[in-house]
Amino acid sequence: MTAGKKRAEISGRPYPTPASPSKPLSQRRQATKRGDFERKLASLDWKELELFLDVAEAGSLRAGAAITRHSVGTVRRRLARIEDKLGELIATRDAIGLKLTPAGVRLLEIAREMRRSRLVAEDDRPINDSRECVRIAVTEGLGTYWLMPRLVDLQDAHPDLDITLHCDMQRSDVAGGECDIAIQLERPAEPLTTCERLGCLHLMPFASDRYLRTAGVPRSVDDWRSHRLVWQEADQVASHLLPYFLGTTEVQNLIAIRTNSSSAHFRAVASGGGIGILPTYARAISRRVRPIDIGIQLRREILCVQSATRRVSPGVEVALTWLRACFDGETFPWFKDEFVHPRDFETTLSAANVITLFEGFIDRLDAGDE
């Protein structure tokens, strides 16, 4: 009797002989680890995955906090909670920003796939006979001062559309379904989006006659120290260029008024608060601000962002056609690729389509400021 047979008889049951593994031990351990990860993944809800997705695509805790509208501390705690549930480290921080671990990369893939599935499911829902809702997100200034006065004509021409215009300097998550169309000044970081350039936004210094009568007209950037500056600090505003505009890195003592709002920024300049960097079309909608030629000009692209995975509805097509017309440089030269000085706007301003919409629009609102 062999030793193997003796052991089987003593135990009362067959004694298995070791089988040759079909896969190397390292591969079997990896498969087990993946299975454990996916089982633990079930403990996460979509809100947690969505926050991780936003922060990971933003590239840093601070940028992720701005997008999700949470504090940096809240974002850090929620990411730590995800790590506790998974039993895995999902990201580390370095000088560049947030660096995903292998587990973090896997989690990002899963979160993106879940988002894609959710968007497909939303697109497959039957469309009822009610008015179609089209959601447009746009930067505050372009939305308030340029698009909103023209939106009335769009609604009159298409009363079947329920149009939402969300004006905010914070970028909307188009890929995540927060809006159908986003008009923004920076290219999207999300991979599941398409981006179309509608035109260009040109900016230069402006001030009111009221301010210039008191402080005088600057002749060059060297005159900044004798003037007050009104400055906007917000998402999609090129704040890092301020030292370039001023010609000095010592900018703090030159700023008289700071605001995060485009509307408040414009009103501060128009009311005599100081010199501010405004879009050149400010002169097309109000005579209360005057361009100042001191060699400072900035150009930003106006971008139309859509989801690459969502079906384009008839209402969205109508809105896209309208938006392209709103930023057509041939009709409105302040949106051309090349810079056109505000003093050369007069021919365009005499056209009925501009006069009826914008002549006196701001001036009447601010009539009590003088």
Secondary structure, 3 states (H helix, E strand, C coil): CCHHHHHHHHHCCCCCCCCCCCCCHHHHHHHHHHHHHHHHHCCCCHHHHHHHHHHHHHCCHHHHHHHHCCCHHHHHHHHHHHHHHHCCCCEEECCCCEEECHHHHHHHHHHHHHHHHHHHHHHCCCCCCCCEEEEEEECHHHHHHHHHHHHHHHHHHCCCEEEEEEECCCCCCCCCCCCCEEEECCCCCCCCEEEEEEEEEEEEEEECHHHHHHHCCCCCHHHHHHCCEEEECCCCCCHHHHHHHHCCCCCHHHEEEEECCHHHHHHHHHCCCCEEEEECCHHHHCCCCEECCCCCCEEEEEEEEEECCCCCCHHHHHHHHHHHHHCCCCCCHHHCCCCCCHHHCHHHHCCHHHHHHHCCHHHHHCHHHC
